Amino acid sequence: MPGRSRTGCSSDRRGVLWLVTLLAASGLVPGQSAFAGFAEGVAAYDGGDLRAAYEEWLPLAEAGDNRARVALAGLLESGAPGVPRDMATAARWYQRAALDGDAIAQMNLGELYARGAGVPRDPVRALAWLSLAAAQGRRWAARRHAALADRLTSEQRAAAAALAETWRRKN
């Protein structure tokens, strides 16, 4: 994803391509026509036309495509020519995907809450989102969760666990 990578990828355009490859390999691609629109956005992104990528992904994201939501959030988080940085909107797109169970969105949203970027700084929400991503096998989220949990009180950790369980039940 653009910007600071929490997926182990470099912070350039290869991050989006890595995400597309991962999703295609995992079978999470819902339909050929939606994938074609997403792939066109990736091609535009890879070609340096970030505005065109944004325009390809926006209708997909609005229609519920979590890949597009995460990609849009990454664009907005990093900012680029044609797509100004907008942390609050990035957080909203991550949240929509995170609530649908997307581990990358959960991980990134947890980090935004930890830093107070685009959302109020909230270590309890950060820990809750990171725990959900960690439960889906995201090692970076597990390490970040452990580091953050060490700095919180037992009451804060319990509140985060309860919040994560509430969100987990929605899926």
Backbone as a chain_set.jsonl record, in Angstrom:
{"seq": "MPGRSRTGCSSDRRGVLWLVTLLAASGLVPGQSAFAGFAEGVAAYDGGDLRAAYEEWLPLAEAGDNRARVALAGLLESGAPGVPRDMATAARWYQRAALDGDAIAQMNLGELYARGAGVPRDPVRALAWLSLAAAQGRRWAARRHAALADRLTSEQRAAAAALAETWRRKN", "coords": {"N": [[0.834, -1.173, 0.0], [0.371, 2.291, -0.486], [2.398, 4.693, 1.194], [3.329, 4.326, 4.655], [4.207, 1.09, 5.179], [2.579, -1.7, 6.526], [2.536, -4.246, 5.919], [4.764, -5.601, 5.29], [5.746, -5.044, 2.828], [7.519, -2.976, 0.482], [7.204, 0.609, 0.525], [6.278, 1.578, -1.841], [4.596, 1.434, -5.029], [4.549, -1.314, -5.364], [3.376, -2.481, -3.191], [0.569, -2.357, -3.477], [0.281, -4.028, -5.676], [1.173, -6.386, -4.534], [-0.879, -6.824, -2.699], [-3.064, -7.238, -4.422], [-2.249, -9.579, -5.706], [-2.16, -11.316, -3.507], [-4.905, -11.335, -2.758], [-6.085, -12.4, -5.076], [-4.92, -14.931, -5.143], [-5.951, -15.987, -2.82], [-8.576, -16.455, -3.317], [-10.473, -14.569, -2.753], [-11.504, -12.834, -4.523], [-14.4, -11.473, -5.653], [-15.907, -11.383, -8.093], [-15.59, -11.525, -11.649], [-16.1, -9.135, -13.135], [-15.98, -7.136, -11.151], [-13.385, -7.579, -10.316], [-12.046, -6.917, -12.624], [-12.444, -4.105, -12.754], [-11.1, -3.417, -10.425], [-8.556, -4.331, -11.063], [-7.997, -2.642, -13.211], [-7.75, -0.255, -11.824], [-5.46, -0.877, -10.35], [-3.631, -1.113, -12.434], [-3.632, 1.528, -13.368], [-2.641, 2.779, -11.088], [-0.114, 1.561, -10.9], [0.938, 2.596, -13.205], [1.337, 5.153, -12.475], [-0.77, 6.932, -12.479], [-2.487, 8.087, -10.249], [-4.841, 9.386, -9.652], [-6.614, 8.325, -11.546], [-6.619, 5.683, -10.661], [-7.825, 6.033, -8.174], [-10.367, 6.873, -9.045], [-11.233, 4.56, -10.327], [-11.396, 2.758, -8.21], [-13.14, 3.942, -6.352], [-16.045, 3.659, -6.959], [-16.247, 0.897, -6.652], [-15.491, 0.549, -3.987], [-17.542, 1.957, -2.704], [-19.589, 0.248, -3.33], [-19.081, -1.847, -1.688], [-16.739, -3.368, -1.914], [-14.069, -4.63, -0.339], [-11.34, -4.785, -1.002], [-11.001, -2.578, -2.657], [-11.729, -0.589, -0.862], [-9.623, -0.706, 1.014], [-7.465, -0.144, -0.661], [-8.134, 2.477, -1.528], [-8.067, 3.783, 0.951], [-5.354, 3.512, 1.525], [-4.247, 5.099, -0.52], [-5.282, 7.605, 0.218], [-4.195, 7.856, 2.732], [-1.471, 8.109, 2.278], [-1.361, 10.147, 0.409], [-0.988, 11.844, -2.703], [-0.04, 13.04, -5.985], [-2.889, 14.4, -7.405], [-4.5, 13.07, -5.643], [-5.171, 14.165, -2.748], [-3.77, 14.017, 0.573], [-5.724, 12.639, 3.115], [-6.422, 11.88, 6.054], [-8.608, 11.39, 7.77], [-10.67, 10.531, 6.059], [-9.395, 8.311, 4.988], [-9.269, 6.728, 7.298], [-11.998, 6.247, 7.653], [-12.587, 4.648, 5.387], [-10.909, 2.455, 5.906], [-12.154, 1.616, 8.272], [-14.694, 0.777, 7.394], [-14.025, -1.472, 5.849], [-12.679, -2.916, 7.814], [-14.684, -3.498, 9.674], [-16.05, -5.315, 8.159], [-14.416, -7.435, 8.403], [-11.889, -7.434, 7.209], [-8.544, -8.114, 7.425], [-6.212, -6.605, 6.853], [-7.214, -4.012, 6.785], [-8.109, -3.86, 9.437], [-5.693, -4.018, 10.807], [-4.315, -1.724, 9.844], [-6.123, 0.288, 10.606], [-6.04, -0.036, 13.359], [-3.438, 0.857, 13.815], [-3.708, 3.535, 13.046], [-5.417, 4.46, 15.087], [-3.687, 4.062, 17.233], [-1.717, 5.954, 16.739], [-3.216, 8.242, 16.54], [-4.017, 9.309, 14.109], [-5.993, 10.764, 11.845], [-8.091, 9.893, 13.283], [-9.225, 10.145, 16.691], [-6.615, 9.714, 19.096], [-6.574, 6.571, 20.509], [-5.843, 4.162, 22.512], [-7.186, 1.863, 23.384], [-9.094, 1.207, 21.395], [-7.242, 0.899, 19.342], [-5.793, -1.353, 20.25], [-7.86, -3.249, 20.212], [-8.543, -3.428, 17.427], [-6.06, -4.254, 16.403], [-5.839, -6.718, 17.668], [-7.824, -8.195, 16.411], [-6.836, -8.322, 13.786], [-4.449, -9.673, 14.29], [-5.459, -12.115, 15.151], [-6.204, -13.144, 12.756], [-3.89, -13.966, 11.669], [-1.995, -12.025, 11.059], [1.159, -11.169, 11.444], [2.622, -8.785, 11.906], [0.668, -7.234, 13.123], [0.259, -8.741, 15.423], [2.724, -8.426, 16.749], [2.733, -5.63, 17.115], [0.431, -5.377, 18.637], [1.199, -6.751, 20.987], [3.27, -5.075, 21.898], [1.871, -2.691, 22.348], [-0.049, -3.523, 24.213], [1.523, -4.024, 26.424], [1.915, -1.503, 27.446], [-0.485, -0.7, 28.45], [-3.115, -0.556, 30.943], [-4.539, -3.196, 32.953], [-7.28, -2.907, 32.949], [-7.721, -1.401, 30.626], [-6.82, -3.237, 28.71], [-8.722, -5.254, 29.072], [-11.037, -3.876, 28.32], [-10.451, -3.45, 25.619], [-10.403, -6.098, 24.702], [-13.09, -6.798, 25.079], [-14.322, -5.02, 23.322], [-13.222, -5.837, 20.879], [-14.343, -8.386, 20.744], [-17.036, -7.745, 20.459], [-16.998, -6.546, 17.91], [-16.061, -8.743, 16.452], [-18.207, -10.508, 16.608], [-20.02, -9.315, 14.914], [-19.304, -10.139, 12.458]], "CA": [[0.0, 0.0, 0.0], [1.123, 3.524, -0.455], [2.668, 5.18, 2.541], [4.027, 3.446, 5.576], [3.714, -0.257, 4.969], [2.479, -2.587, 7.666], [2.337, -5.572, 5.351], [6.05, -6.167, 4.972], [6.112, -4.627, 1.477], [8.073, -1.631, 0.402], [6.114, 1.586, 0.575], [5.942, 2.101, -3.164], [3.437, 0.824, -5.703], [4.553, -2.773, -5.299], [2.494, -2.889, -2.104], [-0.768, -2.598, -4.024], [0.351, -5.232, -6.506], [1.262, -7.51, -3.616], [-2.214, -7.03, -2.149], [-3.897, -7.819, -5.475], [-1.803, -10.963, -5.879], [-2.622, -12.05, -2.337], [-6.346, -11.521, -2.835], [-6.402, -13.303, -6.176], [-4.495, -16.271, -4.745], [-6.764, -16.455, -1.699], [-9.939, -16.722, -3.75], [-11.376, -13.552, -2.221], [-11.989, -11.985, -5.602], [-15.801, -11.845, -5.713], [-16.465, -11.558, -9.43], [-14.681, -11.091, -12.707], [-16.278, -7.738, -13.511], [-15.446, -6.313, -10.067], [-11.938, -7.716, -10.34], [-11.541, -6.158, -13.771], [-12.389, -2.711, -12.339], [-10.037, -3.281, -9.446], [-7.295, -4.503, -11.796], [-7.759, -1.407, -13.968], [-7.235, 0.69, -10.846], [-4.078, -1.262, -10.056], [-2.824, -0.752, -13.608], [-3.477, 2.988, -13.344], [-1.75, 3.067, -9.959], [1.229, 1.129, -11.288], [1.389, 3.515, -14.244], [1.548, 6.471, -11.891], [-1.966, 7.775, -12.566], [-3.159, 7.787, -8.997], [-6.21, 9.897, -9.727], [-7.403, 7.325, -12.278], [-6.774, 4.544, -9.752], [-8.843, 6.456, -7.21], [-11.663, 6.887, -9.72], [-11.63, 3.166, -10.582], [-11.681, 2.063, -6.954], [-14.193, 4.571, -5.564], [-17.37, 3.013, -7.059], [-16.165, -0.456, -6.087], [-15.486, 0.701, -2.526], [-18.893, 2.349, -2.308], [-20.441, -0.927, -3.509], [-18.764, -2.843, -0.668], [-15.524, -4.132, -2.221], [-13.061, -4.312, 0.67], [-10.033, -4.547, -1.637], [-11.016, -1.19, -3.112], [-11.735, 0.261, 0.329], [-8.27, -0.675, 1.57], [-6.616, 0.561, -1.623], [-8.457, 3.904, -1.422], [-7.553, 4.268, 2.229], [-3.909, 3.641, 1.382], [-3.981, 6.295, -1.324], [-5.608, 8.791, 1.011], [-3.267, 7.916, 3.861], [-0.16, 8.579, 1.83], [-1.471, 11.35, -0.408], [-0.237, 11.74, -3.95], [-0.565, 13.975, -6.983], [-4.244, 14.072, -7.836], [-5.227, 12.486, -4.517], [-4.59, 14.782, -1.551], [-3.779, 13.25, 1.81], [-6.919, 12.865, 3.914], [-6.356, 10.803, 7.039], [-9.935, 11.082, 8.309], [-11.379, 9.711, 5.07], [-8.69, 7.019, 4.962], [-9.718, 5.967, 8.467], [-13.373, 5.784, 7.416], [-12.556, 3.51, 4.463], [-10.356, 1.31, 6.649], [-13.14, 1.128, 9.229], [-15.744, 0.027, 6.691], [-13.467, -2.782, 5.51], [-12.347, -3.605, 9.064], [-15.923, -4.035, 10.23], [-16.395, -6.475, 7.333], [-13.486, -8.518, 8.711], [-10.653, -7.363, 6.445], [-7.424, -8.079, 8.367], [-5.31, -5.487, 6.545], [-7.898, -2.805, 7.244], [-8.089, -3.885, 10.894], [-4.32, -3.717, 11.209], [-4.023, -0.322, 9.541], [-6.97, 1.124, 11.443], [-5.457, -0.103, 14.698], [-2.268, 1.739, 13.859], [-4.188, 4.919, 13.027], [-5.862, 4.776, 16.445], [-2.514, 4.127, 18.113], [-1.01, 7.212, 16.461], [-4.121, 9.385, 16.507], [-3.931, 9.844, 12.747], [-7.29, 10.718, 11.184], [-9.037, 9.537, 14.342], [-8.623, 10.49, 17.983], [-5.736, 8.684, 19.654], [-7.356, 5.723, 21.407], [-5.109, 2.905, 22.605], [-8.095, 0.735, 23.566], [-9.56, 0.839, 20.049], [-6.063, 0.411, 18.614], [-5.52, -2.725, 20.682], [-8.947, -4.104, 19.741], [-8.382, -3.685, 15.989], [-4.846, -5.046, 16.206], [-6.089, -8.098, 18.098], [-8.596, -8.873, 15.361], [-5.921, -8.617, 12.677], [-3.514, -10.704, 14.76], [-6.196, -13.379, 15.172], [-6.275, -13.627, 11.373], [-2.556, -14.38, 11.241], [-1.123, -10.9, 10.703], [2.262, -11.153, 12.415], [2.948, -7.417, 12.288], [-0.368, -6.825, 14.066], [0.506, -9.438, 16.688], [3.858, -7.761, 17.411], [2.307, -4.287, 17.52], [-0.522, -5.613, 19.715], [1.955, -7.085, 22.205], [3.986, -3.875, 22.353], [0.892, -1.742, 22.861], [-0.67, -4.102, 25.411], [2.469, -3.866, 27.543], [1.836, -0.133, 27.965], [-1.84, -0.415, 28.917], [-3.536, -1.15, 32.208], [-5.356, -4.405, 32.784], [-8.631, -2.454, 32.611], [-7.721, -1.031, 29.214], [-6.714, -4.48, 27.933], [-10.023, -5.926, 29.152], [-11.97, -3.105, 27.489], [-10.108, -3.736, 24.222], [-10.843, -7.464, 24.402], [-14.555, -6.774, 24.967], [-14.648, -4.301, 22.087], [-12.872, -6.732, 19.766], [-15.34, -9.457, 20.704], [-18.253, -7.147, 19.885], [-16.793, -6.419, 16.46], [-15.917, -10.077, 15.878], [-19.556, -11.09, 16.502], [-20.719, -8.694, 13.774], [-18.904, -10.842, 11.228]], "C": [[0.877, 1.233, 0.0], [1.358, 3.937, 0.995], [3.4, 4.161, 3.368], [3.417, 2.062, 5.511], [3.693, -1.042, 6.267], [2.262, -4.008, 7.184], [3.646, -6.252, 5.017], [6.521, -5.807, 3.58], [6.813, -3.289, 1.538], [6.917, -0.657, 0.29], [5.784, 2.17, -0.784], [4.784, 1.305, -3.764], [3.423, -0.69, -5.65], [3.643, -3.29, -4.204], [1.089, -3.184, -2.592], [-0.751, -3.857, -4.877], [0.443, -6.484, -5.651], [-0.116, -7.846, -3.066], [-3.125, -7.683, -3.183], [-3.534, -9.285, -5.679], [-2.292, -11.828, -4.731], [-4.111, -12.335, -2.418], [-6.732, -12.496, -3.939], [-6.064, -14.746, -5.793], [-5.389, -16.839, -3.647], [-8.188, -16.795, -2.099], [-10.941, -15.698, -3.246], [-11.903, -12.618, -3.292], [-13.429, -12.377, -5.895], [-16.354, -12.093, -7.104], [-15.547, -10.982, -10.473], [-14.859, -9.619, -13.036], [-15.756, -6.81, -12.42], [-13.93, -6.383, -10.06], [-11.352, -6.921, -11.5], [-11.437, -4.681, -13.406], [-11.275, -2.476, -11.333], [-8.678, -3.377, -10.141], [-6.98, -3.262, -12.633], [-7.225, -0.317, -13.052], [-5.788, 0.402, -10.488], [-3.169, -0.882, -11.223], [-2.597, 0.758, -13.654], [-2.509, 3.391, -12.246], [-0.307, 2.742, -10.328], [1.814, 2.039, -12.358], [1.585, 4.938, -13.744], [0.355, 7.405, -11.962], [-2.842, 7.488, -11.357], [-4.59, 8.309, -8.965], [-7.113, 8.902, -10.45], [-7.627, 6.083, -11.417], [-7.875, 4.841, -8.739], [-10.23, 6.374, -7.836], [-12.153, 5.481, -10.071], [-12.104, 2.498, -9.291], [-12.86, 2.651, -6.192], [-15.55, 3.892, -5.728], [-17.367, 1.59, -6.502], [-16.22, -0.399, -4.564], [-16.88, 1.05, -2.026], [-19.869, 1.188, -2.411], [-20.1, -2.054, -2.536], [-17.527, -3.681, -0.91], [-14.412, -3.722, -1.243], [-11.673, -4.108, 0.084], [-9.935, -3.094, -2.051], [-11.019, -0.237, -1.926], [-10.33, 0.405, 0.906], [-7.33, 0.076, 0.631], [-6.863, 2.07, -1.571], [-7.896, 4.492, -0.14], [-6.044, 4.452, 2.161], [-3.512, 4.853, 0.566], [-4.185, 7.56, -0.5], [-4.663, 8.962, 2.196], [-1.928, 8.499, 3.437], [-0.237, 9.897, 1.082], [-0.571, 11.231, -1.628], [-0.762, 12.793, -4.91], [-1.947, 13.51, -7.474], [-5.111, 13.475, -6.745], [-4.628, 13.06, -3.234], [-4.714, 13.886, -0.321], [-5.002, 13.644, 2.636], [-7.042, 11.709, 4.903], [-7.727, 10.429, 7.586], [-10.729, 10.207, 7.34], [-10.712, 8.349, 4.929], [-9.167, 6.149, 6.114], [-11.133, 5.435, 8.261], [-13.411, 4.598, 6.449], [-11.975, 2.274, 5.143], [-11.419, 0.745, 7.589], [-14.232, 0.315, 8.544], [-15.252, -1.369, 6.331], [-13.163, -3.588, 6.772], [-13.589, -4.223, 9.691], [-16.437, -5.233, 9.44], [-15.406, -7.62, 7.513], [-12.184, -8.493, 7.945], [-9.468, -7.159, 7.393], [-6.467, -6.92, 8.106], [-5.931, -4.177, 7.021], [-7.895, -2.732, 8.766], [-6.719, -3.483, 11.416], [-4.001, -2.239, 11.003], [-4.861, 0.627, 10.389], [-6.472, 1.122, 12.886], [-4.261, 0.817, 14.834], [-2.687, 3.207, 13.822], [-4.683, 5.337, 14.413], [-4.686, 4.877, 17.411], [-1.788, 5.459, 17.959], [-1.906, 8.438, 16.586], [-4.074, 10.08, 15.164], [-5.275, 9.663, 12.043], [-8.428, 10.353, 12.111], [-8.414, 9.991, 15.659], [-7.711, 9.357, 18.464], [-6.54, 7.903, 20.691], [-6.67, 4.363, 21.501], [-6.005, 1.682, 22.804], [-8.631, 0.274, 22.215], [-8.397, 0.291, 19.213], [-5.802, -1.048, 18.96], [-6.596, -3.684, 20.184], [-8.788, -4.442, 18.259], [-7.153, -4.544, 15.724], [-5.059, -6.501, 16.626], [-6.876, -8.863, 17.048], [-7.716, -9.237, 14.174], [-4.941, -9.72, 13.061], [-4.187, -12.077, 14.772], [-6.354, -13.976, 13.779], [-4.89, -13.931, 10.803], [-1.622, -13.264, 10.83], [-0.048, -10.739, 11.772], [2.632, -9.739, 12.849], [1.947, -6.934, 13.331], [-0.152, -7.49, 15.418], [1.658, -8.788, 17.452], [3.458, -6.385, 17.923], [1.331, -4.379, 18.687], [0.221, -5.876, 21.022], [2.665, -5.859, 22.769], [3.024, -2.868, 22.969], [0.27, -2.252, 24.159], [0.225, -3.947, 26.638], [2.373, -2.491, 28.187], [0.462, 0.217, 28.543], [-2.121, -1.085, 30.253], [-4.349, -2.406, 31.926], [-6.797, -4.03, 32.43], [-8.731, -2.075, 31.141], [-7.642, -2.276, 28.33], [-8.046, -5.23, 27.932], [-11.059, -5.199, 28.293], [-11.712, -3.366, 26.012], [-10.577, -5.126, 23.823], [-12.366, -7.513, 24.229], [-14.988, -6.096, 23.671], [-14.356, -5.173, 20.866], [-13.897, -7.85, 19.635], [-16.661, -8.952, 20.124], [-18.125, -7.04, 18.379], [-16.704, -7.777, 15.797], [-17.291, -10.716, 15.672], [-20.335, -10.53, 15.33], [-20.379, -9.385, 12.469], [-19.402, -12.228, 11.281]], "O": [[2.02, 1.187, 0.454], [0.602, 3.569, 1.895], [4.019, 3.239, 2.837], [2.224, 1.895, 5.765], [4.67, -1.048, 7.016], [1.85, -4.875, 7.954], [3.644, -7.373, 4.509], [7.607, -6.227, 3.18], [6.711, -2.561, 2.525], [5.788, -1.049, -0.004], [5.072, 3.17, -0.865], [4.083, 0.586, -3.053], [2.376, -1.298, -5.872], [3.181, -4.429, -4.276], [0.479, -4.164, -2.164], [-1.676, -4.666, -4.806], [-0.13, -7.52, -5.99], [-0.483, -9.018, -2.976], [-3.882, -8.594, -2.847], [-4.415, -10.134, -5.811], [-2.781, -12.937, -4.944], [-4.537, -13.463, -2.171], [-7.617, -13.33, -3.747], [-6.828, -15.668, -6.082], [-5.561, -18.055, -3.559], [-8.934, -17.364, -1.302], [-12.147, -15.939, -3.306], [-12.672, -11.704, -2.995], [-13.676, -13.497, -6.342], [-17.213, -12.96, -7.264], [-14.802, -10.042, -10.199], [-13.867, -8.91, -13.202], [-15.145, -5.788, -12.732], [-13.258, -5.378, -9.828], [-10.284, -6.322, -11.372], [-10.425, -4.054, -13.72], [-10.588, -1.456, -11.384], [-7.765, -2.606, -9.847], [-5.817, -2.874, -12.749], [-6.353, 0.458, -13.445], [-4.982, 1.321, -10.34], [-2.062, -0.384, -11.016], [-1.491, 1.212, -13.946], [-1.652, 4.251, -12.453], [0.602, 3.54, -10.099], [3.027, 2.238, -12.421], [1.96, 5.825, -14.511], [0.454, 8.559, -11.546], [-3.816, 6.739, -11.44], [-5.451, 7.72, -8.313], [-8.242, 8.66, -10.023], [-8.709, 5.496, -11.444], [-8.743, 4.007, -8.482], [-11.163, 5.86, -7.218], [-13.359, 5.238, -10.107], [-13.093, 1.764, -9.287], [-13.524, 1.928, -5.45], [-16.173, 3.566, -4.718], [-18.366, 1.134, -5.946], [-16.908, -1.198, -3.928], [-17.342, 0.494, -1.03], [-20.856, 1.133, -1.679], [-20.75, -3.1, -2.548], [-17.286, -4.632, -0.167], [-13.885, -2.612, -1.315], [-10.895, -3.324, 0.628], [-8.913, -2.445, -1.827], [-10.379, 0.814, -1.976], [-9.902, 1.508, 1.246], [-6.488, 0.849, 1.087], [-5.914, 2.855, -1.57], [-7.317, 5.578, -0.149], [-5.511, 5.433, 2.68], [-2.561, 5.556, 0.906], [-3.357, 8.47, -0.523], [-4.37, 10.084, 2.608], [-1.328, 9.291, 4.164], [0.71, 10.684, 1.111], [0.479, 10.591, -1.58], [-1.819, 13.378, -4.672], [-2.122, 12.367, -7.898], [-6.328, 13.383, -6.902], [-3.677, 12.498, -2.692], [-5.653, 13.099, -0.201], [-5.281, 14.828, 2.83], [-7.682, 10.696, 4.622], [-7.98, 9.251, 7.841], [-11.385, 9.252, 7.757], [-11.397, 7.339, 4.766], [-9.439, 4.963, 5.927], [-11.437, 4.306, 8.646], [-14.17, 3.652, 6.657], [-12.492, 1.17, 4.975], [-11.569, -0.472, 7.692], [-14.649, -0.723, 9.059], [-15.985, -2.345, 6.49], [-13.366, -4.802, 6.798], [-13.543, -5.35, 10.183], [-17.167, -6.068, 9.973], [-15.529, -8.656, 6.861], [-11.424, -9.459, 8.022], [-9.397, -6.145, 8.087], [-5.962, -6.316, 9.052], [-5.244, -3.332, 7.594], [-7.7, -1.656, 9.331], [-6.609, -2.698, 12.359], [-3.473, -1.584, 11.902], [-4.364, 1.658, 10.842], [-6.482, 2.156, 13.555], [-4.094, 1.48, 15.857], [-2.081, 4.037, 14.5], [-4.399, 6.447, 14.863], [-4.705, 5.708, 18.319], [-1.301, 6.024, 18.938], [-1.408, 9.555, 16.724], [-4.09, 11.309, 15.095], [-5.65, 8.546, 11.688], [-9.598, 10.492, 11.755], [-7.203, 10.198, 15.732], [-8.012, 8.182, 18.258], [-7.109, 8.477, 21.62], [-6.894, 3.501, 20.652], [-5.621, 0.575, 22.429], [-8.623, -0.922, 21.922], [-8.564, -0.673, 18.466], [-5.613, -1.88, 18.073], [-6.289, -4.806, 19.78], [-8.886, -5.607, 17.875], [-7.202, -5.462, 14.906], [-4.514, -7.412, 16.004], [-6.624, -10.046, 16.819], [-7.832, -10.33, 13.619], [-4.639, -10.598, 12.253], [-3.558, -13.083, 14.442], [-6.609, -15.172, 13.637], [-4.739, -14.128, 9.598], [-0.546, -13.535, 10.296], [-0.312, -10.238, 12.865], [2.923, -9.508, 14.022], [2.33, -6.297, 14.313], [-0.361, -6.86, 16.454], [1.577, -8.617, 18.668], [3.807, -6.014, 19.043], [1.384, -3.571, 19.614], [-0.102, -5.282, 22.051], [2.659, -5.634, 23.979], [3.33, -2.261, 23.995], [0.086, -1.482, 25.102], [-0.263, -3.762, 27.752], [2.716, -2.334, 29.359], [0.274, 1.314, 29.069], [-1.458, -2.047, 30.641], [-4.787, -2.641, 30.799], [-7.461, -4.756, 31.69], [-9.721, -2.395, 30.482], [-8.327, -2.356, 27.311], [-8.451, -5.778, 26.907], [-11.865, -5.838, 27.617], [-12.657, -3.49, 25.232], [-11.095, -5.313, 22.722], [-12.868, -8.192, 23.333], [-15.916, -6.553, 23.005], [-15.157, -5.234, 19.933], [-14.275, -8.216, 18.522], [-17.325, -9.669, 19.376], [-19.047, -7.405, 17.649], [-17.216, -7.957, 14.692], [-17.513, -11.394, 14.669], [-21.223, -11.2, 14.802], [-21.094, -9.23, 11.479], [-19.18, -13.0, 10.349]]}, "num_chains": 1, "name": "protein.A"}
